[in-house]
Amino acid sequence: MAKSPKDTKGPVVKTGPTKGKNRSRNDDGRWRGKRSDSGKPRDKGNKKSDKDGCFLTTAACEHRGLADNCYELRVLRMFRDEVLLTTLEGRALVEEYYSIAPDLVPLLNDKVIAEQIWKSIEVTIFHIENCKPPNAISAYREMVRFLQSSPHRSHL
Protein backbone atom coordinates (compact mmCIF):
# COMPACT_ATOMS: atom_id res chain seq x y z
CA MET A 1 0.00 0.00 0.00
CA ALA A 2 1.35 3.44 -0.98
CA LYS A 3 2.18 5.90 1.74
CA SER A 4 0.37 9.21 1.85
CA PRO A 5 2.30 12.45 1.15
CA LYS A 6 1.96 13.25 4.87
CA ASP A 7 3.81 10.04 5.76
CA THR A 8 6.64 10.50 3.24
CA LYS A 9 7.18 14.17 4.13
CA GLY A 10 7.91 14.87 0.45
CA PRO A 11 6.72 17.81 -1.67
CA VAL A 12 3.08 17.62 -2.70
CA VAL A 13 1.79 18.40 -6.20
CA LYS A 14 -0.57 21.40 -6.01
CA THR A 15 -2.27 21.24 -9.43
CA GLY A 16 -2.97 18.86 -12.28
CA PRO A 17 -3.94 15.22 -12.47
CA THR A 18 -1.60 14.21 -9.62
CA LYS A 19 -2.81 16.96 -7.27
CA GLY A 20 -2.40 15.97 -3.62
CA LYS A 21 0.21 13.29 -4.33
CA ASN A 22 3.94 13.47 -3.79
CA ARG A 23 6.10 14.61 -6.65
CA SER A 24 8.02 11.75 -8.18
CA ARG A 25 11.72 11.21 -7.60
CA ASN A 26 14.68 11.63 -9.96
CA ASP A 27 16.89 8.65 -10.79
CA ASP A 28 19.25 9.73 -8.00
CA GLY A 29 16.42 9.56 -5.42
CA ARG A 30 15.90 13.31 -4.97
CA TRP A 31 12.37 14.73 -5.23
CA ARG A 32 11.67 16.24 -8.64
CA GLY A 33 11.42 20.00 -8.77
CA LYS A 34 8.27 21.93 -9.51
CA ARG A 35 7.35 22.06 -13.20
CA SER A 36 8.63 25.23 -14.83
CA ASP A 37 5.23 25.93 -16.39
CA SER A 38 3.29 25.28 -13.19
CA GLY A 39 0.30 27.56 -12.84
CA LYS A 40 0.33 28.62 -16.49
CA PRO A 41 -2.62 27.63 -18.67
CA ARG A 42 -1.99 25.00 -21.31
CA ASP A 43 -3.03 25.44 -24.91
CA LYS A 44 -4.69 22.09 -25.56
CA GLY A 45 -3.99 20.61 -28.98
CA ASN A 46 -1.90 23.55 -30.15
CA LYS A 47 0.93 23.54 -27.62
CA LYS A 48 4.07 25.33 -28.69
CA SER A 49 7.27 24.63 -26.80
CA ASP A 50 9.32 27.54 -25.55
CA LYS A 51 11.85 26.83 -28.28
CA ASP A 52 9.13 27.02 -30.94
CA GLY A 53 7.73 30.18 -29.37
CA CYS A 54 10.82 32.39 -29.73
CA PHE A 55 11.67 31.75 -33.36
CA LEU A 56 13.87 34.76 -34.11
CA THR A 57 15.51 35.07 -30.73
CA THR A 58 16.26 31.34 -30.59
CA ALA A 59 17.84 31.52 -34.06
CA ALA A 60 19.87 34.58 -33.04
CA CYS A 61 21.04 32.88 -29.85
CA GLU A 62 22.00 29.75 -31.80
CA HIS A 63 23.96 31.99 -34.20
CA ARG A 64 25.93 33.26 -31.19
CA GLY A 65 26.41 29.75 -29.81
CA LEU A 66 24.14 30.28 -26.80
CA ALA A 67 22.03 27.56 -25.23
CA ASP A 68 18.24 27.39 -25.40
CA ASN A 69 18.09 28.34 -21.73
CA CYS A 70 20.47 31.31 -21.97
CA TYR A 71 19.79 34.48 -20.02
CA GLU A 72 18.48 36.39 -23.04
CA LEU A 73 15.90 33.76 -23.95
CA ARG A 74 14.79 33.40 -20.33
CA VAL A 75 14.25 37.17 -20.05
CA LEU A 76 12.28 37.33 -23.31
CA ARG A 77 10.17 34.29 -22.43
CA MET A 78 9.42 35.74 -19.00
CA PHE A 79 8.39 39.02 -20.66
CA ARG A 80 6.15 37.14 -23.07
CA ASP A 81 4.56 34.99 -20.36
CA GLU A 82 4.30 37.48 -17.49
CA VAL A 83 3.71 40.75 -19.35
CA LEU A 84 2.48 40.27 -22.91
CA LEU A 85 0.22 37.28 -22.36
CA THR A 86 -1.56 39.03 -19.50
CA THR A 87 -3.26 41.60 -21.77
CA LEU A 88 -5.47 41.35 -24.82
CA GLU A 89 -3.15 43.62 -26.81
CA GLY A 90 -0.10 41.61 -25.73
CA ARG A 91 -1.72 38.30 -26.67
CA ALA A 92 -2.56 39.73 -30.11
CA LEU A 93 1.06 40.84 -30.53
CA VAL A 94 2.36 37.37 -29.58
CA GLU A 95 -0.10 35.71 -31.95
CA GLU A 96 0.98 38.02 -34.78
CA TYR A 97 4.62 37.23 -34.02
CA TYR A 98 3.97 33.47 -34.16
CA SER A 99 2.35 33.87 -37.58
CA ILE A 100 5.15 35.88 -39.23
CA ALA A 101 8.39 34.97 -37.43
CA PRO A 102 8.89 31.42 -38.78
CA ASP A 103 9.14 32.78 -42.33
CA LEU A 104 11.75 35.33 -41.24
CA VAL A 105 14.11 32.91 -39.47
CA PRO A 106 16.04 31.93 -42.64
CA LEU A 107 17.21 35.55 -42.92
CA LEU A 108 19.36 34.96 -39.85
CA ASN A 109 21.59 32.70 -41.96
CA ASP A 110 23.12 35.97 -43.16
CA LYS A 111 25.72 36.88 -40.51
CA VAL A 112 25.25 40.64 -40.96
CA ILE A 113 21.49 40.32 -40.45
CA ALA A 114 21.97 37.96 -37.50
CA GLU A 115 24.26 40.49 -35.80
CA GLN A 116 21.75 43.30 -36.40
CA ILE A 117 19.00 41.16 -34.88
CA TRP A 118 21.25 40.39 -31.90
CA LYS A 119 21.70 44.12 -31.30
CA SER A 120 17.91 44.55 -31.40
CA ILE A 121 17.51 41.73 -28.88
CA GLU A 122 20.02 43.42 -26.57
CA VAL A 123 18.09 46.71 -26.80
CA THR A 124 14.82 44.89 -26.09
CA ILE A 125 16.31 43.17 -23.04
CA PHE A 126 17.76 46.46 -21.80
CA HIS A 127 14.25 47.96 -21.81
CA ILE A 128 12.79 44.90 -20.08
CA GLU A 129 15.46 45.04 -17.37
CA ASN A 130 14.74 48.76 -16.89
CA CYS A 131 10.99 48.19 -16.53
CA LYS A 132 10.06 49.91 -19.80
CA PRO A 133 7.70 47.46 -21.51
CA PRO A 134 6.48 49.93 -24.19
CA ASN A 135 10.10 50.58 -25.24
CA ALA A 136 10.83 46.84 -25.31
CA ILE A 137 7.79 46.23 -27.50
CA SER A 138 8.81 49.07 -29.85
CA ALA A 139 12.36 47.74 -30.17
CA TYR A 140 11.10 44.26 -30.95
CA ARG A 141 8.56 45.55 -33.48
CA GLU A 142 11.34 47.53 -35.17
CA MET A 143 13.41 44.37 -35.40
CA VAL A 144 10.57 42.49 -37.09
CA ARG A 145 9.95 45.40 -39.49
CA PHE A 146 13.65 45.38 -40.36
CA LEU A 147 13.45 41.69 -41.26
CA GLN A 148 10.21 42.11 -43.19
CA SER A 149 11.75 44.87 -45.32
CA SER A 150 15.04 43.03 -45.87
CA PRO A 151 16.03 42.81 -49.55
CA HIS A 152 17.24 39.25 -48.79
CA ARG A 153 13.64 38.25 -48.05
CA SER A 154 12.80 38.04 -51.76
CA HIS A 155 15.36 35.24 -52.13
CA LEU A 156 13.58 32.95 -49.65
N, C-alpha and C positions, 0 to 999 in steps of 0.2 A: 504494500500500500504506500502511495506517495505521501511524503510529508507536506504539510501546509507551509506556505511562505513564512508564517509566524515561527514555525519550528526550525526552519533552516536559517533564519535570520539573514536571508539574502535580499537583494533589491527586488521590489515588486513592480511588475508591468502596470502602468497606469491607464493605458488606452489600448484599443485594438482587440483582436480576437483572443489574445491571451491575458486580458485584463485580470488583475487579481492574482496571477501566478508569478512565480519567481522568473526572473530573466534566466536564460540558459547560460551555460558556462562555455568558455573558450576551450580549445584543446589542452591548454596548460592548466585548466582547472579554475581560472579566475572567472568571476561573473562578467558576462558581456556588458558593455557599456550601453547607455541609452541610444536609441536610433537617432541619427543626425537629423532626420526629418520629422521627429516626434512632434505632434501637435499641429503639423501643417496638413491642410486638406490634400487628399490624393485626387488626381484627375483620372478617374476610372476609364480604362480603355484607350486613353490617349496620353499615357504617361511619358513624359520626356525626362531623360536623365539629366543631371546637372551638366554633364559634358555636352549633351545635345542642345541644352538650353543656352549656352554661351558660345555660339558658333564662331563669331569673329574674334572674341577675346581668347577663346581656347586656341584657335589657329595662330593668333599672334603670340601667345605664350609658348606654343609648341615651336614656333619659328625661333624664339629666344632660348629654347632648350629648357623651359620651365615645366614643372610637373602640373598635373591636372588639379592638384590641391594647393597650388602656390598662393602666396598672399594676395596677389592681384585678383585672381579668380575668386578667392573667398570673399574679398571685399565687394566685388561686383555682384556676386550671387546673393550676399547678404542684403545689398541695396535693392536688388530685384525682389527678393522674398519679403523683406521687412519694411520696405518703403513703397516701391512701385506697385506690388501686388495688393497693397492695402487700400488702393483707391481705384475708382472706375477709370479715370484718365490714365493712371499708371498701368492697369491691366490692359487697356487698349494699346498703349505704347509697346508693352511686352509682346502682345499678340501680333502687332504690326512687325516688330523686329523678327519674330519667329518666321513670319511669312516671307521676308525679303532677305534676311541674312544668309541663309544657306546658298543662295545663288551668288553671293558676293565673296564667299570664302576663297574660291580659286584665285582671286586677285591677290591674295596674300602670298602667292607663290613668287611674286615679284618682290625682291628684297627691299627696294626703295619704298614700295607701297606698304610692305609689312612694317618697316621702321616708322613710317608716318602714322600708321595705325597705332603702333606701340606708344608713340608720343601722345596721341589722342587718349589712349587708355590711361596713361600717367596723369594727364590733365583731369580726366574724369575722376580718378581715384583721389587726386588732390582735393577736388571739390567735395567728394563724399567725406573724406577725413576731416574737412573743415566745416562740416554740417551745412553745406550749401547745395541741397538737392536740385534746385532749379538750374544752377550752373552746371552740375554734373549731367543733367538731362540734356542741356544745350550742347555741351561738349560732345556727348555721345551722338546726338542727332547730327551734329556737324561732321563727325567721323563717317556716319552712314551716308550722308549726302556726298561727301568726298568720294566714297567708293562708287556710289551710284552714277556719278558724273565722270568717272575715270574713263579715259580714252581706251584703256586696256579692256574695258568691259565688253566692247563690241567683238573682241576676239574669243570670247567664251563660247 
